[in-house]
Amino acid sequence: MNPAYDIIIAYEANGERLEPDHGFPVRLIIPGYIGGRMIKWLKHINVLNHDTKNHYHYHDNRILPPNITAEESITEGWWYKPEYIFNELNINSVIARPDHNERIALQSLVSTGKKKSDVQLYNIGGYAYTGGGRMITRVEVSLDNGHQWQLATIERKEKPTEYGMYWCWIWWSISIPTLDFLRSKEIWCRAWDESNNVQPDNPTWNLMGMGNNHTFRVKIHVDSDGYLRFEHPTQPGQVPGGWMTTPSGKPESAGFGKLSNQGDQQEVAPPPPASSTTTTKKVDEKKKVRIIFYCLPYVY
């Protein structure tokens, strides 16, 4: 109901009718919010004096405390505590250049000139965003694991709304001597907004794996054939690749099992028993790990 929040009932994107995967025939767009609140395949709108009882409103898009297990989340009713809901996007940034598996010949890093202007530069670039209509105020890049940070240049392609809201991603870039890659194992980036929110260096585990917005890191490898190779943490969708996709172990399932009947929710049946032909492996307790997922920008 706030006129500053530009809620859209959308039937087209980029001048074309919505595709079924994107909500055809109409859907909601809520700028600055996570995609899970932007209802697809919209049929009608109800105005209620209480939160919806929809299953996904409660059992998705929540950031629970890191000590809460799957079992405790159900038996202690954590999904129904309003303070843990995830609505506004948190601050995030991404390195888009260098690209995943992009390579630079080591031989090309050596400058043959004697002047400072002869130093070969590489233009690192990416984008950043945050929720709530807040403005991204700066983006920083580090090549020494966060000990020192260099300020990037921001390019704003859109102006704020009449209410001073910033809904759009910004693009950032910074030029560094290409030779600096030889002294580094990773490229880090982080963003700040006008509320002085900043991305943390490390992720915080939570049951849904949601909202993790720690510094984006691209690893630098020296290949045996004389090239530097860059590796992103993950790849879009189901595309394989990325240094975060090779964990050292396998975590236990975070399945909900039977849900409580709170909020008039229906119970979810447990998974079917394993086939008699299925072999099971004994899990070494010392080798259990928790997987931390990057929460990357999602294009809806």
N, C-alpha and C positions, 0 to 999 in steps of 0.2 A: 504493500500500500504506500510505500515511500516513493515519491516521484523521482528521487535522485537515483533509484535503482532501476535501470532501464530494462525491465522485463519484456521479453519479446515472445510473441506467438509466431513461430517461423514456419513458412511453407516452402521457402526457397533458400538456397545457399549459392553464392557466387553466380546469381542470375539463372540458376537451374532448379527445377523442382527437386525436393529432397529425395534421396535414395531411401529404400526401405530400411537399410541398416542405420540410417541417420534420423529415422523417425517419421517417414512418410505416413500419412499426408501432412500432419502438422505436429509440432513439438514445442516445448518451452525452451527458451534460452535465458539463463540468469547470469549476467556478467559478474565475474569475480567469485563465483561459486564453483564448487566441484561439480563435475559432470553428472554425478549420481543424483543430483537434485533437479536436473533438467529433463523432465519427463518426456519420453518419446511416445509416438503413436497416440497423441492426445485426443481424447474423445469428448470429455466434458470436464468441467471444473466445479468442485464442491467447496463451499465456504463453511468451515467448521469452527467451533469455539474450543477445539482441543486438537492435540496432535493426531495425525492419521494413525490408524491401527495397522497400517500396511506392514507386512513382514519385513520388507527391505528397508523401511524407514528406521526400524530398530536394529535389525541384525546385519546392517551394512553401514559403511561410512561412519564408523566410530573409532576414536583413538583412545583405547583403554590404557590404564597404567601398565608399565612394563612387567610388573610382578603378577599380573592377573593371568591365570591359565584358562584354557578352553572350558574346563570343568567348572572352575570358580565363576566364570563369566555367566554361566547358566544358573547355577545353584544360588548365587548371591545377587542375581538380578542386575548385573552391571550394564546390560544393554539398554535398560530403561532409565538410566541416570542422565538427565539432559546436559549436564556439564561436559560430557565426553563426546557430544555430537560433532561431526566434521562438516562444516558448511563452507565458510570462506576459505579460498585457496591460501595456503601459506607461501612464503617467499621462496623462490626457486630460480635457478639459472642453469644454463646448458652450454657446453662447448660444442659448436657445430663444425668448426674448422680449427685444427686438422680433423679430417674425416676418419671414421673407423677403417683401419688397415691402410691408410694413406702412408706412403713411403717417401723418404728423402735420401738421396745418395750421399753417403758420408763425404765423398770427394767434393761435392758441390758446396760443402759447408766452409771449405777453406777459401778465404778471401785472398786474391792475388794483388789487390790494390793496397796502396800505402796510406791513402786518405781515409778519414773517418767516414766520409760519404760512400766509400767503396764497400763498406760492411753490408753483407747480404742480410735483409730483414725478412721475417715471416709475419704475416698478418693473422693472428689468432682472433677468432670471432665466434659469436654465439648470440643467444637471446636470454631474456630474463622477464619475470612477471611476478605479481603478487595479487592478493585478493582485496576485497573491500573497497576497491576504487583508489587504493593508495598509490602514490607515485614511487617508481624505482628511482632512487637518488644516486646510486653509484654501483659499479661492478668492479671487482678487483681480481687480479690473476696472480698466482704464486707458482714459482718453479722450484721452491725449496721446502716443500711440505708445510707451507703455512707460516714459515718464520718471517718472511718478508712478502709484502703485497704491493703490486703495481696497479695504478688506477687506469682503467680502460676508458675509452671514449664511447659515449652513449649517443645513439641516433634515435630520435623520437619521430615516428612517421605520422602519428595522430596527435591532435590537441585534446586537452581534457574537455569533458562535457560542460554544459552551462552550470552544473552543480560542482564543478571542480573534481570530477571523478575520472580516474585513469583506468580504462578497461583493457587496453591493448598491450601486447608484448612490446618490449623495446629491444633494439639490436645493439650489440656492443662489439668493439674491436680494440685490439692493441697490437702494435708492431714491436717485435723484439728481435735482437740479433739471432739469426738461425743457429749460430754456434752455441748459444745458451742451452739448446736442447741436449748437447753432449754432457752438460754438467747437471742434468736433471733426470729423474726417473719418472716423474709425473707432472702433469699440468693441472692445477687446481683453479676453479673459479668460484666466486661467491658474490651475492648481491645484497644490497641494503635498500630499505624503503624509507619513506618520510617519517615513519614512526620509530626509526632506528632499529627495526627488526633486521637481523642478519642471519644468514645460513650458518648452522653449527658445523664444526669440523667433522664430527662423528654422528652416526645414526643412533636413534633410540629405539630399541626393539619394542614392538607392541603386537598384540594378538592378530590383528588384521594386516599388519605390515603396511599400514596407511600413514600418509603424511610425512614420511621421511624425506627431508629436504636438505640433507647435509651437502657439503661442497661437492661439486661435480668434478670427477677426476679422470683424466685420460693418461694411461700408462705409456711410457716410451721404452721401446725395445730396440736393442742393437742386434740386427739379424746377421747371420754368418756371411751373407753375400755382399756385405758392405753397405747396408741401408739402415736408416732409422725407420721404425714402424710404430704407428700410433694405434692404441687399442682403447675403444670406448668401453664403459661398464656393461652395457646391454645393447641389443638391437631392437628395432620396432617390431611389435606384434610377436609372431612366432618365428621370426628370422633368427637363426642360430648365430652365436658369436658374442664376444664380450667377456672381459675378465671377471665379472661378477657371476657368470653362469657356470663356473667350475668350482663349486664348493667342495670342501674336503670330506664331507659326510652327508648323511641324509637325516633330516629332522623327523620327529614324530608327526603324525597327522594332526592338524588343528581343526578337524571336523567337529561339528557341534553335537553330533549324536542326537538324542531326543531333546527338543527344546521344551522349556516350561510353557505353561498355558497363559503366561502373563500377557496382558494386552489383547486378549482374545486371539492369540496366535495359534495356528494349528501346529501339532507336533510334526517334526520331521523324522521320518523313519531312519534307523541306523543303516549303514551300508550293508549289502548282502554278505553272508559269510563267504570266506574264501573257498574256492573249489578244492576238492580233495586232491586234485593233481597239482595244486599250487605248492611250491616249496617255500618255506619261511627261513629267514636267516636270523641268527641270534645277534642282537644288537649290543655292541660294546658300549657300555655307558660312558666311557671316557671319550668316545669318538663322536658323541652326539653334538650337533651344532644347531644354532638357530640361523636361518637365512634372513638377511636384511635385504629388502627390495628397494631399489630406487623408485621414488614416486615422480615419474617424469611427466612433462606436460602432455596432456591428452587432447587431441584434436577431435572435437565432436561435430 
